[in-house]
Amino acid sequence: TSGVRSCMETNVYFEDIHTQIISELEKAEKDITIAVAWFTDEEIFRTLCQRARTGISVKLLITDDRINRKNSRIVHQQLVDVGGEFFWDRKEKSNISMHYLVYFVYLVKGILLH
């Protein structure tokens, strides 16, 4: 090992995940970075927009596919309009679904849910 100590706490949730995610998002004090394959939850999206409005740095990266574009009622531009950042992963053979399926990183408090 390199001798570097990490202050990141790892928590794994098997029940009531939706509530846990929103709770952690509401605790963020500085940054929220999310990279997932599919993001269609309107309540979590509203929470991200609310956090961006308060000055929290919010970044969201999702796969550019039919599920996110056609089956979701989320208007991703709303996040940008309130100060957040939004990115489509447009690589033809993206590995985002393998690497970030349910992978949320909250940099402020070093909380990692997966």
Secondary structure, DSSP 8 states (H G I E B T S, - for coil): --------EEE---SSHHHHHHHHHHH-SSEEEEEES----HHHHHHHHHHHHTT-EEEEEEE-SHHHHTS----THHHHHTT-EEEEE--TT--HHHHSTT-EEETTTTEEE-
